[in-house]
Amino acid sequence: MTLQNILTLNCTRCAVPVQSKKRLLELICQLAANELIDSNPTDLLDSLMNREKMGSTGIGNGIAIPHGRLNNTDKAIAVFLTTEQAIDFDAIDNRPVDIFICLFVPEGNTQAHLETLQSIAKLFSDRKTAKKVRKCTNQQEMFDLIQQTA
């Protein structure tokens, strides 16, 4: 499972005007719920918040990979967005975050989930990728960048 296989243009947003972690996660869940037939934003948010309680998914360098598991679907989905201003996300380097790659995966797909998280972390460990994402001015440009890079 790769990011380009589970990301859609509808789940890609550029320069979103949010100022809080909670509002950002709510927006992510709304976008994902629009793509997942049997899911609602509240259940998706619960999944993300349960994971965040175990520790922040902010991996440093202004990047976070929030993720959650779903028990009512067999479809994995990604939401990819940037924010206008970096927001506090309790990242491991204590820096604010402006790039978010969110994953929702079926409950039983643990290995695929871990492999996808690892591939995303590796993709964004190259600072050039993050720099290119931050230069994007619209969602199509961001989506195309991931399709060409991932």
N, C-alpha and C positions, 0 to 999 in steps of 0.2 A: 504494500500500500504506500504510494508516494503522494506527496502534497499535490502535485499536478493532477493526479487521478481523482482526488476527492474535493478539490477546490472548484467552485463555479464563479462565474462573473457576478452573479447575484449575491454571493457571500464575500465579495471583495469591496472594500471601501477605503477611500483615500481622504486623509485630513479631516477626520470626524471631529466635530466640536464638542467633546465631552471633557469634563474636568475631574471626574471621580472614578475610582475603580468599580464601585457598585453600578454606576450608570453605564460604564463601558461594558461590563459583563451582561447587563440587561439588554443592551443593544446587540451584542454578539448572540445572545439566546434568541432574540426576536428574529434575527437574520437566519439562524439555523432552523428555527421552528417553521419558517416559511418553506424550507426545503425538505423537512422531515415530516411526512404525513401523520404519523402517530405520536408526535411529540408536541408539547406545548412549552412556551417560554419559561414557565414556573418550574417545571420538572428539569429542564435543561440548566436553569440557574442553580437549582438545588445540587445538581451533579457537579457543577463547577465550584460552588461554594464548599461542598464537602471535600473536594480535592485541595482547595486553597487553605482549608483549616489544617491540613497536614503539613503545610509549608508553601510559601509563595512559589509560583511558577515563573517568576521573573528571573531569567537566566543571566542577566547582566548585559551591559552595553546597550541599554535602552530597549531590550527585547524580552517579551514574555510569551510563554506557550501554555496558556490555560487549557486544561483538558478534562474531560469527564467521560464516564461510561454510561451507556444507555441500555436498559433491559427490554425495551419494547421495539427494537428495530434491528435489522441486519445490515443497515447502511451506515457507512462511516462518512463524515462530512467535516470540512474545514471551513473556518471563517478567518479571513485575513484582512487586517485593517491597520491603518496608521491614524494617529490623532494629531490635531492641529498643534497642540502643546503636549509635551510629555507630562504624564501623570504619576503620582506616587503609587507604586504597585508592590512595595515591600520586596523589591528585587534583591538578589544576593549581594550585589555591589552597592546597595542603598541609593542607586541612581534612579531617577524617574524613567518611565517607559513610554515609548511612542510607536513601537512596532509590536503588533499582537497577531500571533498565529494560533488560533484556537482549534482544538480537535474534539469531536464527539465520536466515540466508537462503540460498537456493540459490546455488551458485557463480556461475552465469551471470547473476544478476539484479543486476548492479552498480549500474545507474542507480536501480532501485527501492530498493535497499539504502540508497544515499546519500540519496534523497529521504525515506525513512522516518526515518533518523537525523536529518536536518535538521528534520523535522516534530516529532520528539520533543524535540530541543534547543529548538526554538521554543516548544513547549508548556510546557516546564519553565523557560524563561527568565523567565516570569511567576512571580514569587516567591509570588503568591497560590495558584497551583496546588500548589507544593511544600508550602505551609503547610496547605492542605486535605488533602493526602495524609498529612501527619504527624499530623493530627487523627483519621484513620480508626482505628477500633478492631477491624475485622475485614476479611476478604478480600472479602466481598460488597460492603461499603461502598467499598472501594478500586476494585474492578472497576466498580461503578456510576459512580463518580466519573469514571473514565477514559472510559467509554462516553458520558457526558454532556458531557465537556470536550473530548475529542480531536476 
